[in-house]
Amino acid sequence: MRAVKTLAESGDPVPAEVSSQLSALAGSAAGDSERVSAVEKLLQPFVLVDASLDEYGTTTTSAGAAVPQLVQHGWRSFLVRVVNPHRLEGELITPTKGVYGLIDYRSHSARIALHDTLTDVPRIKEAWLESTIAGSSTVSGLEVEYAVISLYSRDSGTRSGGLMLGVADHRGHQSFSRPPEMLANLQAMFETKDIGASFEFDCVPARDISFDIREPDGASCMASITVRDSQGRSYPSKGMRLAPDMFFQEHVYRATGEPIRLPDGAYEITALRGPEYRPVRLELNVDPDTTTVAVPLDRWIDPTSHGYYSGDPHIHAGGCSHYNVPSEGVTPETMIRHVRGEGLALGSVLTWAPCYYHQKQFFSGSSISPPSELEYAEMQAAQGMDWQPQPTDQDSKSLLRYDVEVSGFPSSHSGHAILLGLTDQDYPGTSVIEDWPSWNLPIMQWGHDQNALVGYAHCGIGLSVGTDELPNYIVPSFQGIGSNEIIVDVPHGAADFQCGSQFAPASELNIWYHLLNVGYRTLMLGETDYPCVYDDGPGVGRTYVRMTEPPQGPGALESWIAALREGTSYFGDGRSHIFNLAVDGSLDREHRTDTAGPVHVTATVAAWLLEDPPAPPATRPAYSAPVGWHLERSRVPGTRTVVVELVVNGESVATHELVADGTEQDVAFDIPLDRSSWVALRILRSVHTQPIFIELAGRPIRASKRSAQWLHDSVDALWTAKSGFIRDSERPTARAAYDNAQAIYKSRQNECEPN
């Protein structure tokens, strides 16, 4: 009965009369043998595979009585009858679980498990079948029991395929203990493709459904499209995807006029183009008359109407969730689809240690907006991806710039450095990344020599001290890869920013607040680190920069950086926005006044939340960093309200409650200042502006002796944690730089006003 219920939940129920007869047998007074015989007879027509287990959990399989009919780009589910005379207990396994039960490598898809064969066109062409155990996969020790196997076909027509199953014990081992000679026999069996049950599958064709995606003004564009059936399965199947469709995402990116191939049936479609849009959910019933589905996007705010353009300064085309080998990641033609599909103006694609020597070929020293072509035409043809990418009205509004993240290099322990706007990506005198310096200051200075913007990625990693207080004065252990050495580089004028919007604000913002408190103009940016910290797409964290005109052409990144250095900007998750932060009506980042007294701080703020909090997701949400940034985490419980805070020298000094209904609302604060200070606005866990620096009577900002002391003491802690990773030949120079940073902090501490 459990197996029959799973069949129904998988979309392939047995006929009603069979279900009724099974229910009657469950309550029958007949003897066990009679009922077993009746049950087996009733279920026989739905059994695709008969599997018999030996004492080692090895299966002998043969074809059952079920008609082996599949559906292209869709799932069909069948029963597996498991004969288990030795009453083993364990987990029934298939290749998609990554354990032992290889299904004919000539036919089975396993994109994630492909080893050095991703560009092997014959291998991909034959890898047309995917399988998974639906519902419970437990083999419970009964002599005969039933499981459900679901099969997905990439192709239509008649295809040959084989199925083999196995059982893993409850310790997670691939099999029960087997003698060496049996393992040798199994290896020989795989090599000769003698894998058990073979089938001639009849695969019913699916239909190409074109997506007519439109902006509110009717413009065509790229968007994130998630298609699920009533069982929650994503289309196209994640196990069957090749770039630009990624196996680690639920969605795919499609432009206006591009298709997804779907079998007949009912689907829920979700369309989104980044956090400036409300999700659009549509019900679609695919039948012989279905050719196109209209997808009108629902934009709730347009920062470009205020002159703000979004960028993600930290995404990757290789490593982490991407393929590492052999394709060495994905191409610019794939990355631009992802950036366009999330509505970003700029995406900084950072080459780092994994795939470095392959990905560095895409560095040009210029911003690019390539056509969104499919990678490797032969691979795509072998995969059956015969659709053609379509240009859209919005394509030219999104660009890529390839640069470098110093991650996996000898200096990575000092913090992962980001170098934006390089003209040369190879450090002088090096031929391999192992030759680069073993601490970051020389690299940052080299970046500055090229007029690059240099800073630190995922700044909060390793800097949590167990409190949400901001600022706090607990010196961290620096046992991580966050913005460690920034506290040495900034006093030397060699670091411009750190990146966050990923982890707890206290771990990300604390160093920044302390540096600002002693007068430095360090920037803070929002980033994603896609697909490392976040898999969902570029722009989970993003930076908005006010510009007089959109960033365009080969110098787009440089113009965006220039505006970031000098003008107004903010960063966050894109679900709330703070436009035009001003002091006494001026948007300038530097504000000077002759006397102490009140200043008038204004801005336009907007945020959007659902009226009621969403139910806790059953699976990991897109904003799933355990302590990360998301406007939902800013909601005042029981309301649709969030709190806008005015921050002066790191302290929240005034608040304004904002209804997060998507409307733009003006906020204003009048605050007295008796010393030179910096001011900013924030909605914690969603958005934060860059500061405006207010100097009174020409005095520099020296707001906190405690901040200066914290920075001084943190340099000692950093040296303790990291000096052992610095090469002997470089350590004396590094020690001198650390000492100089501490001396500068002591000097600034002496200049600080009492606090």
Buried (B, 14 or more C-beta within 10 A) or exposed (E): EEBBEBBBBBBBBBEEEBBEBBEEBEEEEEEEEEBBEBBEEBBBBBBBBBBBBBEBBBBBBEBBEBEBEBBBBBBBBBBBBBBBEEEBBBBBBBBBBEBBBBBBBBBBBBBEBBEEBBBBBEBBBBBBBBBBBBBBBBBEEEEEBBBBBBBBBBBBEEBBBBBBBBBBBEEEEBBBEBEEEBEEEBEEBEEEEEBBBBBEBBBBEBBBBBBEBBBEEEBBBBBBBBBBBEEEBBBBBBBBBBBBBBBBBBBBBBBBBBBBBBBBBEBBBBBBBBBBBBEBEBEBEBEEEBEEBEBEBEBBBBBBEBBBBBBBBBBBBBBBBBBBBEBBBBBBBBBBBBBBBBBBBBBBBBBBBBBBEBBBEBBEBBBBBBEBBBBBEEBBBBBBBEBEBBBBBBBEBBBBBBBBBBBBBBBBBBBBBBBBBBEBBBBEEEEEBEEBBBBBBBBBBBBBEBEBBBBBBBBBBBBBBEEEEBBBBEBBEBBBBBBBBBBBBBBBEBBBBBBBBBBBBBBBBBBBBBBBBBBBBBBBBBBBBBBBBBBBBBBBBBBBBBBEEBBBBBBBBBBBBBBBBEBBBBBBBBBBBBBBBBBEEEBEBEBEBEEEEEBEBBBBBBBBBEEEEEEEEEEEEBBBBEBBBBBBBBBEEEEBBBBBBBBBBBBEBBEBEBEBBBEEBEBEBEBEBEBBBBBBBBBBBBBBBBBBBBBBEEEEBBBBBBBBBBBBBBBEBBBEBBBEBBEEEBBEBBEEBBEBBBEBBBEBBEBBEEE
